[in-house]
Amino acid sequence: MVMGASGSKLEKALGDQFPEGERYFGLENFGNTCYCNSVLQALYFCIPFREQLLEYYANNKTPGDAEENLLTCLADLFMQISQAKKKTGVIAPKRFVQRVKKQNELFRSYMHQDAHEFLNFLLNELVDILEKESSAAKDSPQSSSPEKAPNGPVQPLANGVKKEPPVTLVHKNFQGILTNETRCLRCETVTARDETFLDLSVDIEQNSFITSCLKNLCSTETLNAEDKFFCDKCCSLQEAQKRMKIKKAPHILVIHLKRFKYIEQLGRYKKLSYRVVFPMELKLSNTSDDVDTEYSLFAVVIHVGSGPNHGHYVSLVKSHNHWLFFDDENVEMVEEQTLQTFFGSSHEYSGNTDHGYILFYEGLGGKS
C-alpha cells in the first residue's frame, strides 16, 4: 500500500535522526478536506499549542459525561497521533471533520474551501469553548479542585478569593495587540484604540518581501476630504493622520497573504501569483515598544492552483530541524531550499501555481 510505503520511506530517510517520541502521520482526505488537513498539520507542529492542548485535555477530560465539541475532537486527534505505536502512517480525522461540518454549514459542501477561513473559524471556536468552560468552572461549587480548572490550575488566594483564570491557550499562543493611533493635525491630540488579533492578513505586491507587506500594514495614512476624523478635543471633523502599530507581538505569529483579490472589471475573485519572499528568520519591527521581536518560520500552508474556487492545499512543516512536506496521506522529507519554490511567480503567466498562503512563525524569545 502506497501510504505505508511513504511512511517507511520517511523512516529510512531519517534513520537514526528520527526524533525521539515524534510522530509523522498523513491525514486522510474526505473529499476536498485538504484545506482542513494542511491547517491541522501546521497546528500540530506548533509545539507549545499542541502541548498545552493535550495537557488541558488530560486535566479536564471527564469520562462519559462531557459533550463532544471541536476542542475535544481536536485534542483527541492530536492524542491519536502523539500516542500512536508506529512512528509514521495515516490517520483518518473523521470525527473532527464531521464535527466541523456539523458546527459550520460553510464547510458542509464538497466544494473547495479556504484554509484561512477555516483556521479563523477553528481558533475562534476553541476560544469560545475554553471561555465557556472557564466561566462554568468559576461558577461551579467544585471549582476549587485545581486539576479541573480550565487552562491550568487556578491557585486560590490566601483569603479564599480565587484568582482570575488565565487567558485561554489560544490567546497565550496566537494573540497579539494592534494599536490604531489617530493624530489630529489641528490640536495634535493622539487617540489610540487597541484591538486584538490571532493572525495578520496582509496585502501583497509583486516581487516583494513579507517584511515590506508588514510595513505597509503599519504605514501612515492621511484622513482628509470625505474621510476627516471627528476629534473629541476640537469637537469637529479635522484632518488627521492614522497609523497602526503592533503593541504586543504574539508568541506565534500567523501571517495570511491576501492572494485572492476581488477584481471589479471581472466581477469575481482572482488569485494573485505574486512572488512574495518569506524568510526563515523574521524580525518584527513597528512594535510600539520599538523592540524587534525575532521569529523563526516553522510551517507554511500552500495553495496549489490558478484560481480561488478550485485547487489543493498542502503544508510544509519544520520539525527538529528537518522540513517535511504533508500532502493529505503522504508525508516526505524535503530540503529547506524547497521553500523557495513556493514564494510565487515573478511574472503573471507562469506554470507554477504553488504559492505560500499562510505562514506560521514562532517567537525566539523562549517558549511561553
Contacts in CASP RR format, 6 or more apart in sequence:
PFRMAT RR
TARGET T0000
AUTHOR 0000-0000-0000
METHOD contacts of the structure
MODEL  1
MVMGASGSKLEKALGDQFPEGERYFGLENFGNTCYCNSVLQALYFCIPFR
EQLLEYYANNKTPGDAEENLLTCLADLFMQISQAKKKTGVIAPKRFVQRV
KKQNELFRSYMHQDAHEFLNFLLNELVDILEKESSAAKDSPQSSSPEKAP
NGPVQPLANGVKKEPPVTLVHKNFQGILTNETRCLRCETVTARDETFLDL
SVDIEQNSFITSCLKNLCSTETLNAEDKFFCDKCCSLQEAQKRMKIKKAP
HILVIHLKRFKYIEQLGRYKKLSYRVVFPMELKLSNTSDDVDTEYSLFAV
VIHVGSGPNHGHYVSLVKSHNHWLFFDDENVEMVEEQTLQTFFGSSHEYS
GNTDHGYILFYEGLGGKS
2 330 0 8 1.000
3 26 0 8 1.000
3 89 0 8 1.000
3 90 0 8 1.000
3 329 0 8 1.000
3 330 0 8 1.000
4 88 0 8 1.000
4 89 0 8 1.000
4 90 0 8 1.000
6 88 0 8 1.000
6 89 0 8 1.000
6 329 0 8 1.000
6 330 0 8 1.000
6 331 0 8 1.000
6 332 0 8 1.000
7 24 0 8 1.000
7 88 0 8 1.000
7 89 0 8 1.000
7 331 0 8 1.000
8 88 0 8 1.000
9 332 0 8 1.000
10 24 0 8 1.000
10 88 0 8 1.000
10 324 0 8 1.000
10 331 0 8 1.000
10 332 0 8 1.000
10 333 0 8 1.000
11 18 0 8 1.000
11 87 0 8 1.000
11 88 0 8 1.000
13 332 0 8 1.000
13 333 0 8 1.000
14 322 0 8 1.000
14 333 0 8 1.000
17 320 0 8 1.000
17 322 0 8 1.000
18 87 0 8 1.000
19 319 0 8 1.000
19 320 0 8 1.000
21 87 0 8 1.000
22 87 0 8 1.000
22 319 0 8 1.000
22 320 0 8 1.000
23 81 0 8 1.000
23 82 0 8 1.000
23 84 0 8 1.000
23 86 0 8 1.000
23 87 0 8 1.000
23 88 0 8 1.000
24 87 0 8 1.000
24 88 0 8 1.000
24 89 0 8 1.000
24 319 0 8 1.000
24 324 0 8 1.000
24 331 0 8 1.000
25 81 0 8 1.000
25 84 0 8 1.000
25 88 0 8 1.000
25 89 0 8 1.000
25 90 0 8 1.000
25 91 0 8 1.000
25 331 0 8 1.000
26 37 0 8 1.000
26 41 0 8 1.000
26 89 0 8 1.000
26 90 0 8 1.000
26 91 0 8 1.000
26 326 0 8 1.000
26 328 0 8 1.000
26 329 0 8 1.000
26 330 0 8 1.000
26 331 0 8 1.000
27 37 0 8 1.000
27 40 0 8 1.000
27 41 0 8 1.000
27 90 0 8 1.000
27 91 0 8 1.000
27 92 0 8 1.000
27 93 0 8 1.000
27 326 0 8 1.000
27 328 0 8 1.000
27 329 0 8 1.000
28 90 0 8 1.000
28 91 0 8 1.000
28 92 0 8 1.000
28 93 0 8 1.000
28 94 0 8 1.000
28 328 0 8 1.000
28 329 0 8 1.000
29 37 0 8 1.000
29 328 0 8 1.000
29 329 0 8 1.000
30 92 0 8 1.000
30 94 0 8 1.000
30 97 0 8 1.000
31 110 0 8 1.000
32 110 0 8 1.000
32 111 0 8 1.000
32 112 0 8 1.000
32 113 0 8 1.000
33 93 0 8 1.000
33 97 0 8 1.000
34 312 0 8 1.000
34 313 0 8 1.000
34 314 0 8 1.000
34 327 0 8 1.000
34 328 0 8 1.000
35 112 0 8 1.000
35 113 0 8 1.000
35 114 0 8 1.000
35 115 0 8 1.000
35 118 0 8 1.000
35 313 0 8 1.000
36 93 0 8 1.000
36 96 0 8 1.000
36 97 0 8 1.000
36 100 0 8 1.000
36 107 0 8 1.000
36 113 0 8 1.000
36 115 0 8 1.000
36 118 0 8 1.000
37 93 0 8 1.000
37 313 0 8 1.000
37 315 0 8 1.000
37 326 0 8 1.000
37 328 0 8 1.000
38 115 0 8 1.000
38 301 0 8 1.000
38 302 0 8 1.000
38 313 0 8 1.000
38 314 0 8 1.000
38 315 0 8 1.000
38 326 0 8 1.000
39 115 0 8 1.000
39 118 0 8 1.000
39 119 0 8 1.000
39 122 0 8 1.000
39 301 0 8 1.000
39 313 0 8 1.000
39 315 0 8 1.000
39 358 0 8 1.000
40 74 0 8 1.000
40 77 0 8 1.000
40 93 0 8 1.000
40 96 0 8 1.000
41 299 0 8 1.000
41 315 0 8 1.000
41 317 0 8 1.000
41 326 0 8 1.000
42 299 0 8 1.000
42 300 0 8 1.000
42 301 0 8 1.000
42 315 0 8 1.000
42 317 0 8 1.000
42 358 0 8 1.000
42 360 0 8 1.000
43 49 0 8 1.000
43 50 0 8 1.000
43 122 0 8 1.000
44 50 0 8 1.000
44 78 0 8 1.000
44 81 0 8 1.000
45 298 0 8 1.000
45 299 0 8 1.000
45 317 0 8 1.000
45 318 0 8 1.000
45 319 0 8 1.000
46 173 0 8 1.000
46 252 0 8 1.000
46 298 0 8 1.000
46 299 0 8 1.000
46 360 0 8 1.000
46 362 0 8 1.000
47 367 0 8 1.000
48 172 0 8 1.000
48 173 0 8 1.000
48 251 0 8 1.000
48 252 0 8 1.000
48 362 0 8 1.000
48 367 0 8 1.000
48 368 0 8 1.000
49 169 0 8 1.000
49 170 0 8 1.000
49 173 0 8 1.000
49 174 0 8 1.000
49 252 0 8 1.000
50 78 0 8 1.000
50 82 0 8 1.000
52 151 0 8 1.000
52 169 0 8 1.000
52 172 0 8 1.000
52 173 0 8 1.000
53 71 0 8 1.000
53 74 0 8 1.000
53 75 0 8 1.000
53 78 0 8 1.000
53 169 0 8 1.000
54 75 0 8 1.000
54 78 0 8 1.000
54 79 0 8 1.000
54 82 0 8 1.000
55 152 0 8 1.000
56 75 0 8 1.000
56 130 0 8 1.000
56 150 0 8 1.000
56 151 0 8 1.000
56 152 0 8 1.000
56 169 0 8 1.000
57 71 0 8 1.000
57 72 0 8 1.000
57 75 0 8 1.000
57 76 0 8 1.000
57 79 0 8 1.000
59 147 0 8 1.000
59 148 0 8 1.000
59 149 0 8 1.000
59 152 0 8 1.000
60 133 0 8 1.000
60 148 0 8 1.000
60 150 0 8 1.000
61 72 0 8 1.000
66 72 0 8 1.000
68 95 0 8 1.000
68 99 0 8 1.000
69 99 0 8 1.000
69 129 0 8 1.000
70 96 0 8 1.000
70 99 0 8 1.000
70 100 0 8 1.000
70 103 0 8 1.000
70 122 0 8 1.000
70 125 0 8 1.000
70 126 0 8 1.000
70 129 0 8 1.000
71 125 0 8 1.000
71 126 0 8 1.000
71 129 0 8 1.000
71 130 0 8 1.000
73 95 0 8 1.000
73 96 0 8 1.000
73 99 0 8 1.000
74 96 0 8 1.000
74 122 0 8 1.000
74 126 0 8 1.000
76 95 0 8 1.000
76 96 0 8 1.000
77 91 0 8 1.000
77 93 0 8 1.000
77 95 0 8 1.000
77 96 0 8 1.000
80 91 0 8 1.000
81 91 0 8 1.000
84 91 0 8 1.000
88 331 0 8 1.000
89 331 0 8 1.000
90 329 0 8 1.000
100 107 0 8 1.000
100 118 0 8 1.000
100 121 0 8 1.000
100 122 0 8 1.000
101 107 0 8 1.000
101 108 0 8 1.000
103 125 0 8 1.000
104 121 0 8 1.000
106 113 0 8 1.000
106 117 0 8 1.000
106 121 0 8 1.000
107 113 0 8 1.000
107 118 0 8 1.000
107 121 0 8 1.000
111 309 0 8 1.000
112 309 0 8 1.000
112 310 0 8 1.000
112 311 0 8 1.000
114 260 0 8 1.000
114 308 0 8 1.000
115 301 0 8 1.000
115 303 0 8 1.000
115 313 0 8 1.000
115 357 0 8 1.000
115 358 0 8 1.000
116 199 0 8 1.000
116 201 0 8 1.000
116 256 0 8 1.000
116 357 0 8 1.000
116 358 0 8 1.000
119 199 0 8 1.000
119 254 0 8 1.000
119 301 0 8 1.000
119 358 0 8 1.000
120 198 0 8 1.000
120 199 0 8 1.000
123 170 0 8 1.000
123 174 0 8 1.000
123 198 0 8 1.000
123 199 0 8 1.000
124 198 0 8 1.000
126 168 0 8 1.000
126 170 0 8 1.000
127 168 0 8 1.000
127 170 0 8 1.000
127 171 0 8 1.000
130 150 0 8 1.000
130 151 0 8 1.000
130 168 0 8 1.000
130 169 0 8 1.000
130 170 0 8 1.000
131 168 0 8 1.000
133 150 0 8 1.000
134 150 0 8 1.000
134 151 0 8 1.000
134 165 0 8 1.000
134 168 0 8 1.000
137 143 0 8 1.000
137 148 0 8 1.000
137 149 0 8 1.000
137 150 0 8 1.000
137 154 0 8 1.000
137 165 0 8 1.000
138 162 0 8 1.000
138 165 0 8 1.000
142 148 0 8 1.000
143 149 0 8 1.000
143 154 0 8 1.000
143 162 0 8 1.000
144 156 0 8 1.000
144 162 0 8 1.000
146 152 0 8 1.000
146 153 0 8 1.000
146 154 0 8 1.000
146 155 0 8 1.000
147 153 0 8 1.000
149 165 0 8 1.000
150 165 0 8 1.000
150 168 0 8 1.000
151 165 0 8 1.000
151 166 0 8 1.000
151 167 0 8 1.000
151 168 0 8 1.000
151 169 0 8 1.000
151 172 0 8 1.000
152 166 0 8 1.000
154 162 0 8 1.000
154 163 0 8 1.000
154 165 0 8 1.000
155 163 0 8 1.000
156 162 0 8 1.000
156 163 0 8 1.000
157 163 0 8 1.000
166 172 0 8 1.000
167 175 0 8 1.000
170 198 0 8 1.000
172 251 0 8 1.000
172 368 0 8 1.000
173 250 0 8 1.000
173 251 0 8 1.000
173 252 0 8 1.000
173 368 0 8 1.000
174 198 0 8 1.000
174 199 0 8 1.000
174 250 0 8 1.000
174 251 0 8 1.000
174 252 0 8 1.000
174 254 0 8 1.000
175 196 0 8 1.000
175 197 0 8 1.000
175 198 0 8 1.000
175 250 0 8 1.000
176 196 0 8 1.000
176 197 0 8 1.000
176 198 0 8 1.000
176 246 0 8 1.000
176 247 0 8 1.000
176 248 0 8 1.000
176 249 0 8 1.000
176 250 0 8 1.000
177 194 0 8 1.000
177 195 0 8 1.000
177 196 0 8 1.000
177 197 0 8 1.000
177 246 0 8 1.000
177 247 0 8 1.000
177 248 0 8 1.000
178 194 0 8 1.000
178 195 0 8 1.000
178 196 0 8 1.000
178 197 0 8 1.000
178 244 0 8 1.000
178 245 0 8 1.000
178 246 0 8 1.000
178 247 0 8 1.000
179 192 0 8 1.000
179 193 0 8 1.000
179 194 0 8 1.000
179 244 0 8 1.000
179 245 0 8 1.000
179 246 0 8 1.000
179 247 0 8 1.000
179 288 0 8 1.000
180 192 0 8 1.000
180 193 0 8 1.000
180 194 0 8 1.000
180 195 0 8 1.000
180 242 0 8 1.000
180 243 0 8 1.000
180 244 0 8 1.000
181 190 0 8 1.000
181 191 0 8 1.000
181 192 0 8 1.000
181 242 0 8 1.000
181 243 0 8 1.000
181 244 0 8 1.000
181 245 0 8 1.000
182 190 0 8 1.000
182 191 0 8 1.000
182 192 0 8 1.000
182 193 0 8 1.000
182 223 0 8 1.000
182 229 0 8 1.000
182 240 0 8 1.000
182 241 0 8 1.000
182 242 0 8 1.000
183 189 0 8 1.000
183 190 0 8 1.000
183 191 0 8 1.000
183 240 0 8 1.000
183 241 0 8 1.000
183 242 0 8 1.000
184 190 0 8 1.000
184 191 0 8 1.000
184 229 0 8 1.000
184 231 0 8 1.000
184 233 0 8 1.000
184 234 0 8 1.000
184 238 0 8 1.000
184 239 0 8 1.000
184 240 0 8 1.000
185 238 0 8 1.000
185 239 0 8 1.000
185 240 0 8 1.000
185 241 0 8 1.000
186 231 0 8 1.000
186 234 0 8 1.000
186 238 0 8 1.000
186 239 0 8 1.000
187 231 0 8 1.000
187 233 0 8 1.000
187 234 0 8 1.000
187 238 0 8 1.000
189 231 0 8 1.000
189 232 0 8 1.000
189 233 0 8 1.000
189 234 0 8 1.000
191 231 0 8 1.000
191 232 0 8 1.000
194 247 0 8 1.000
197 250 0 8 1.000
198 250 0 8 1.000
198 254 0 8 1.000
199 254 0 8 1.000
199 255 0 8 1.000
199 256 0 8 1.000
199 358 0 8 1.000
200 214 0 8 1.000
200 217 0 8 1.000
200 253 0 8 1.000
200 254 0 8 1.000
200 255 0 8 1.000
200 256 0 8 1.000
201 256 0 8 1.000
201 258 0 8 1.000
202 210 0 8 1.000
202 213 0 8 1.000
202 214 0 8 1.000
202 216 0 8 1.000
202 217 0 8 1.000
202 255 0 8 1.000
202 256 0 8 1.000
202 257 0 8 1.000
202 258 0 8 1.000
203 213 0 8 1.000
203 216 0 8 1.000
203 217 0 8 1.000
203 258 0 8 1.000
204 213 0 8 1.000
204 257 0 8 1.000
204 258 0 8 1.000
204 259 0 8 1.000
204 272 0 8 1.000
204 274 0 8 1.000
204 276 0 8 1.000
205 212 0 8 1.000
205 213 0 8 1.000
205 216 0 8 1.000
205 274 0 8 1.000
205 276 0 8 1.000
206 274 0 8 1.000
206 275 0 8 1.000
206 346 0 8 1.000
207 274 0 8 1.000
207 275 0 8 1.000
207 346 0 8 1.000
208 274 0 8 1.000
208 275 0 8 1.000
208 276 0 8 1.000
208 277 0 8 1.000
209 276 0 8 1.000
209 277 0 8 1.000
209 278 0 8 1.000
209 279 0 8 1.000
210 255 0 8 1.000
210 257 0 8 1.000
210 276 0 8 1.000
210 277 0 8 1.000
210 278 0 8 1.000
210 279 0 8 1.000
210 282 0 8 1.000
210 359 0 8 1.000
211 279 0 8 1.000
211 282 0 8 1.000
211 283 0 8 1.000
213 255 0 8 1.000
213 257 0 8 1.000
213 276 0 8 1.000
214 255 0 8 1.000
214 284 0 8 1.000
214 286 0 8 1.000
215 285 0 8 1.000
215 286 0 8 1.000
217 244 0 8 1.000
218 243 0 8 1.000
218 244 0 8 1.000
218 245 0 8 1.000
218 246 0 8 1.000
218 286 0 8 1.000
219 243 0 8 1.000
220 241 0 8 1.000
220 242 0 8 1.000
220 243 0 8 1.000
221 241 0 8 1.000
221 242 0 8 1.000
221 243 0 8 1.000
222 239 0 8 1.000
222 240 0 8 1.000
222 241 0 8 1.000
222 242 0 8 1.000
223 229 0 8 1.000
223 239 0 8 1.000
223 240 0 8 1.000
223 241 0 8 1.000
223 242 0 8 1.000
224 239 0 8 1.000
228 237 0 8 1.000
228 238 0 8 1.000
228 239 0 8 1.000
228 240 0 8 1.000
229 237 0 8 1.000
229 238 0 8 1.000
229 239 0 8 1.000
229 240 0 8 1.000
229 242 0 8 1.000
230 236 0 8 1.000
230 237 0 8 1.000
230 238 0 8 1.000
231 237 0 8 1.000
231 238 0 8 1.000
231 240 0 8 1.000
245 286 0 8 1.000
245 287 0 8 1.000
245 288 0 8 1.000
246 284 0 8 1.000
246 286 0 8 1.000
246 287 0 8 1.000
246 288 0 8 1.000
247 287 0 8 1.000
247 288 0 8 1.000
247 289 0 8 1.000
248 287 0 8 1.000
249 284 0 8 1.000
249 287 0 8 1.000
249 293 0 8 1.000
249 363 0 8 1.000
251 362 0 8 1.000
251 363 0 8 1.000
251 368 0 8 1.000
252 360 0 8 1.000
252 361 0 8 1.000
252 362 0 8 1.000
252 363 0 8 1.000
253 282 0 8 1.000
253 284 0 8 1.000
253 295 0 8 1.000
253 360 0 8 1.000
253 361 0 8 1.000
253 362 0 8 1.000
253 363 0 8 1.000
254 358 0 8 1.000
254 359 0 8 1.000
254 360 0 8 1.000
254 361 0 8 1.000
255 278 0 8 1.000
255 358 0 8 1.000
255 359 0 8 1.000
255 361 0 8 1.000
256 357 0 8 1.000
256 358 0 8 1.000
257 276 0 8 1.000
257 355 0 8 1.000
257 356 0 8 1.000
257 357 0 8 1.000
257 358 0 8 1.000
257 359 0 8 1.000
258 272 0 8 1.000
259 271 0 8 1.000
259 272 0 8 1.000
259 273 0 8 1.000
259 274 0 8 1.000
259 303 0 8 1.000
259 355 0 8 1.000
259 356 0 8 1.000
259 357 0 8 1.000
260 269 0 8 1.000
260 270 0 8 1.000
260 271 0 8 1.000
260 272 0 8 1.000
260 307 0 8 1.000
260 308 0 8 1.000
261 269 0 8 1.000
261 270 0 8 1.000
261 272 0 8 1.000
262 268 0 8 1.000
262 269 0 8 1.000
262 270 0 8 1.000
263 269 0 8 1.000
263 270 0 8 1.000
269 307 0 8 1.000
269 308 0 8 1.000
269 309 0 8 1.000
270 307 0 8 1.000
270 308 0 8 1.000
271 303 0 8 1.000
271 305 0 8 1.000
271 306 0 8 1.000
271 307 0 8 1.000
271 308 0 8 1.000
271 355 0 8 1.000
273 306 0 8 1.000
273 344 0 8 1.000
273 345 0 8 1.000
273 348 0 8 1.000
273 350 0 8 1.000
273 352 0 8 1.000
273 353 0 8 1.000
273 355 0 8 1.000
274 344 0 8 1.000
274 345 0 8 1.000
275 343 0 8 1.000
275 344 0 8 1.000
275 345 0 8 1.000
275 346 0 8 1.000
276 343 0 8 1.000
276 344 0 8 1.000
276 356 0 8 1.000
277 343 0 8 1.000
278 297 0 8 1.000
278 300 0 8 1.000
278 339 0 8 1.000
278 343 0 8 1.000
278 356 0 8 1.000
278 359 0 8 1.000
279 297 0 8 1.000
280 296 0 8 1.000
280 297 0 8 1.000
280 336 0 8 1.000
280 339 0 8 1.000
281 294 0 8 1.000
281 295 0 8 1.000
281 296 0 8 1.000
281 297 0 8 1.000
282 294 0 8 1.000
282 295 0 8 1.000
282 296 0 8 1.000
282 297 0 8 1.000
282 361 0 8 1.000
283 292 0 8 1.000
283 293 0 8 1.000
283 294 0 8 1.000
283 295 0 8 1.000
284 292 0 8 1.000
284 293 0 8 1.000
284 294 0 8 1.000
284 295 0 8 1.000
285 292 0 8 1.000
287 293 0 8 1.000
293 363 0 8 1.000
293 365 0 8 1.000
294 363 0 8 1.000
294 364 0 8 1.000
294 365 0 8 1.000
295 361 0 8 1.000
295 362 0 8 1.000
295 363 0 8 1.000
295 364 0 8 1.000
296 361 0 8 1.000
296 362 0 8 1.000
296 363 0 8 1.000
296 364 0 8 1.000
297 318 0 8 1.000
297 339 0 8 1.000
297 359 0 8 1.000
297 360 0 8 1.000
297 361 0 8 1.000
298 317 0 8 1.000
298 318 0 8 1.000
298 360 0 8 1.000
298 361 0 8 1.000
298 362 0 8 1.000
299 315 0 8 1.000
299 316 0 8 1.000
299 317 0 8 1.000
299 318 0 8 1.000
299 359 0 8 1.000
299 360 0 8 1.000
300 315 0 8 1.000
300 316 0 8 1.000
300 339 0 8 1.000
300 342 0 8 1.000
300 356 0 8 1.000
300 357 0 8 1.000
300 358 0 8 1.000
300 359 0 8 1.000
300 360 0 8 1.000
301 313 0 8 1.000
301 314 0 8 1.000
301 315 0 8 1.000
301 356 0 8 1.000
301 357 0 8 1.000
301 358 0 8 1.000
301 360 0 8 1.000
302 313 0 8 1.000
302 314 0 8 1.000
302 315 0 8 1.000
302 316 0 8 1.000
302 342 0 8 1.000
302 354 0 8 1.000
302 355 0 8 1.000
302 356 0 8 1.000
302 357 0 8 1.000
303 311 0 8 1.000
303 312 0 8 1.000
303 313 0 8 1.000
303 354 0 8 1.000
303 355 0 8 1.000
303 356 0 8 1.000
303 357 0 8 1.000
304 311 0 8 1.000
304 312 0 8 1.000
304 313 0 8 1.000
304 314 0 8 1.000
304 353 0 8 1.000
304 354 0 8 1.000
304 355 0 8 1.000
305 311 0 8 1.000
305 312 0 8 1.000
305 353 0 8 1.000
305 354 0 8 1.000
306 353 0 8 1.000
313 357 0 8 1.000
314 325 0 8 1.000
314 326 0 8 1.000
314 327 0 8 1.000
314 328 0 8 1.000
314 354 0 8 1.000
315 325 0 8 1.000
315 326 0 8 1.000
316 323 0 8 1.000
316 324 0 8 1.000
316 325 0 8 1.000
316 326 0 8 1.000
316 334 0 8 1.000
316 338 0 8 1.000
316 339 0 8 1.000
316 342 0 8 1.000
317 323 0 8 1.000
317 324 0 8 1.000
317 326 0 8 1.000
318 324 0 8 1.000
322 333 0 8 1.000
323 333 0 8 1.000
323 334 0 8 1.000
323 335 0 8 1.000
323 336 0 8 1.000
323 338 0 8 1.000
323 339 0 8 1.000
324 331 0 8 1.000
324 332 0 8 1.000
324 333 0 8 1.000
324 334 0 8 1.000
325 331 0 8 1.000
325 332 0 8 1.000
325 333 0 8 1.000
325 334 0 8 1.000
325 338 0 8 1.000
341 352 0 8 1.000
341 354 0 8 1.000
342 354 0 8 1.000
342 355 0 8 1.000
342 356 0 8 1.000
343 355 0 8 1.000
343 356 0 8 1.000
344 350 0 8 1.000
344 352 0 8 1.000
344 354 0 8 1.000
344 355 0 8 1.000
344 356 0 8 1.000
345 351 0 8 1.000
345 352 0 8 1.000
345 355 0 8 1.000
END
